[in-house]
């Protein structure tokens, strides 16, 4: 598997007329941890209470098998739909809809569900966190002086 997350080593060598003056280790450890990403095609916009914001999510590469990404927010005022997205070799993009019943600054966390995904899940870096700013929908009154 050429994309495996594994340990390996790289041999370092100095070349040129000054090579004798460099003290290099014979090998340096190298670990590849992720080669693919879950990215945002469009971040969440600021919205008013009760309105919906949409985030477009894309994979940089199609997974071999299934890749399940979960979306959640700790604040009970925030609703995220869907809370689970199943990607495959044919489905590499999706949209999330987020709304809130209260104003505030919220974070929607995305995570790869390794247990529900195929073996290719280990090749995907942790998805980004989405920031959502929700403003009060109350009207501002202008009083005549």
C-alpha positions as a Python dict, from the first residue, in 0.01 Angstrom:
ca = {
    (1, 'X'): (0, 0, 0),
    (2, 'X'): (187, 306, -124),
    (3, 'X'): (-19, 547, 93),
    (4, 'X'): (28, 361, 418),
    (5, 'X'): (90, 563, 730),
    (6, 'X'): (412, 402, 836),
    (7, 'X'): (753, 469, 979),
    (8, 'X'): (1052, 472, 750),
    (9, 'X'): (1387, 644, 731),
    (10, 'X'): (1568, 879, 499),
    (11, 'X'): (1942, 858, 448),
    (12, 'X'): (2116, 1196, 458),
    (13, 'X'): (2440, 1252, 267),
    (14, 'X'): (2652, 1561, 217),
    (15, 'X'): (2806, 1621, -125),
    (16, 'X'): (3046, 1875, -268),
    (17, 'X'): (3388, 2009, -172),
    (18, 'X'): (3279, 2096, 187),
    (19, 'X'): (3111, 1760, 254),
    (20, 'X'): (3387, 1650, 490),
    (21, 'X'): (3303, 1940, 724),
    (22, 'X'): (2942, 1831, 782),
    (23, 'X'): (2851, 1583, 1052),
    (24, 'X'): (2524, 1424, 941),
    (25, 'X'): (2340, 1132, 1097),
    (26, 'X'): (2337, 818, 884),
    (27, 'X'): (1957, 813, 874),
    (28, 'X'): (1672, 1029, 999),
    (29, 'X'): (1333, 885, 1097),
    (30, 'X'): (1037, 978, 878),
    (31, 'X'): (672, 915, 949),
    (32, 'X'): (396, 981, 700),
    (33, 'X'): (77, 1048, 897),
    (34, 'X'): (-173, 1164, 636),
    (35, 'X'): (-177, 1217, 265),
    (36, 'X'): (-539, 1311, 205),
    (37, 'X'): (-759, 1586, 352),
    (38, 'X'): (-1117, 1676, 423),
    (39, 'X'): (-1137, 2043, 325),
    (40, 'X'): (-1391, 2322, 315),
    (41, 'X'): (-1495, 2443, -29),
    (42, 'X'): (-1698, 2719, 135),
    (43, 'X'): (-1680, 2810, 506),
    (44, 'X'): (-1987, 2891, 715),
    (45, 'X'): (-2117, 3246, 687),
    (46, 'X'): (-2247, 3460, 972),
    (47, 'X'): (-2620, 3415, 1014),
    (48, 'X'): (-2908, 3543, 1224),
    (49, 'X'): (-3084, 3333, 1487),
    (50, 'X'): (-3312, 3084, 1311),
    (51, 'X'): (-3141, 3116, 972),
    (52, 'X'): (-2933, 2839, 816),
    (53, 'X'): (-2572, 2843, 702),
    (54, 'X'): (-2429, 2590, 458),
    (55, 'X'): (-2074, 2456, 450),
    (56, 'X'): (-1949, 2266, 146),
    (57, 'X'): (-1707, 1987, 233),
    (58, 'X'): (-1477, 1818, -18),
    (59, 'X'): (-1223, 1538, -7),
    (60, 'X'): (-889, 1605, -176),
    (61, 'X'): (-889, 1242, -294),
    (62, 'X'): (-1155, 973, -315),
    (63, 'X'): (-1126, 712, -40),
    (64, 'X'): (-1072, 346, -115),
    (65, 'X'): (-1393, 217, 43),
    (66, 'X'): (-1610, 418, 279),
    (67, 'X'): (-1512, 730, 472),
    (68, 'X'): (-1757, 853, 738),
    (69, 'X'): (-1723, 1207, 873),
    (70, 'X'): (-1924, 1320, 1175),
    (71, 'X'): (-2027, 1679, 1250),
    (72, 'X'): (-2122, 1802, 1596),
    (73, 'X'): (-2149, 2104, 1823),
    (74, 'X'): (-2154, 2089, 2203),
    (75, 'X'): (-2406, 2372, 2231),
    (76, 'X'): (-2767, 2243, 2232),
    (77, 'X'): (-2883, 2559, 2053),
    (78, 'X'): (-2694, 2452, 1738),
    (79, 'X'): (-2838, 2198, 1494),
    (80, 'X'): (-2610, 2031, 1237),
    (81, 'X'): (-2768, 1835, 949),
    (82, 'X'): (-2656, 1576, 860),
    (83, 'X'): (-2452, 1473, 1160),
    (84, 'X'): (-2287, 1191, 960),
    (85, 'X'): (-2167, 1205, 600),
    (86, 'X'): (-2066, 892, 411),
    (87, 'X'): (-1809, 952, 138),
    (88, 'X'): (-1700, 693, -118),
    (89, 'X'): (-1504, 667, -440),
    (90, 'X'): (-1808, 820, -616),
    (91, 'X'): (-1915, 1072, -348),
    (92, 'X'): (-1633, 1313, -263),
    (93, 'X'): (-1829, 1626, -167),
    (94, 'X'): (-2124, 1707, 56),
    (95, 'X'): (-2296, 1996, 231),
    (96, 'X'): (-2373, 2061, 597),
    (97, 'X'): (-2655, 2285, 710),
    (98, 'X'): (-2612, 2455, 1046),
    (99, 'X'): (-2862, 2667, 1239),
    (100, 'X'): (-2892, 2806, 1591),
    (101, 'X'): (-3175, 2914, 1818),
    (102, 'X'): (-2946, 3148, 2015),
    (103, 'X'): (-2689, 3413, 1927),
    (104, 'X'): (-2319, 3349, 1987),
    (105, 'X'): (-1995, 3219, 1842),
    (106, 'X'): (-1997, 2842, 1798),
    (107, 'X'): (-1765, 2570, 1673),
    (108, 'X'): (-1882, 2279, 1463),
    (109, 'X'): (-1633, 1995, 1487),
    (110, 'X'): (-1575, 1749, 1205),
    (111, 'X'): (-1412, 1413, 1271),
    (112, 'X'): (-1336, 1099, 1074),
    (113, 'X'): (-1523, 803, 1224),
    (114, 'X'): (-1253, 539, 1190),
    (115, 'X'): (-1477, 261, 1325),
    (116, 'X'): (-1744, 319, 1057),
    (117, 'X'): (-1495, 389, 778),
    (118, 'X'): (-1285, 162, 565),
    (119, 'X'): (-909, 112, 605),
    (120, 'X'): (-836, 424, 397),
    (121, 'X'): (-958, 646, 685),
    (122, 'X'): (-610, 642, 836),
    (123, 'X'): (-481, 831, 532),
    (124, 'X'): (-701, 1135, 597),
    (125, 'X'): (-583, 1423, 814),
    (126, 'X'): (-816, 1552, 1085),
    (127, 'X'): (-1086, 1772, 930),
    (128, 'X'): (-1100, 2144, 1014),
    (129, 'X'): (-1328, 2299, 1276),
    (130, 'X'): (-1602, 2526, 1142),
    (131, 'X'): (-1665, 2861, 1307),
    (132, 'X'): (-2024, 2988, 1315),
    (133, 'X'): (-2120, 3340, 1423),
    (134, 'X'): (-2491, 3379, 1500),
    (135, 'X'): (-2633, 3728, 1549),
    (136, 'X'): (-2951, 3826, 1726),
    (137, 'X'): (-3247, 3877, 1493),
    (138, 'X'): (-3389, 4165, 1695),
    (139, 'X'): (-3453, 4485, 1501),
    (140, 'X'): (-3276, 4805, 1594),
    (141, 'X'): (-3516, 5091, 1663),
    (142, 'X'): (-3424, 5446, 1577),
    (143, 'X'): (-3581, 5699, 1807),
    (144, 'X'): (-3628, 6059, 1697),
    (145, 'X'): (-3453, 6309, 1916),
}
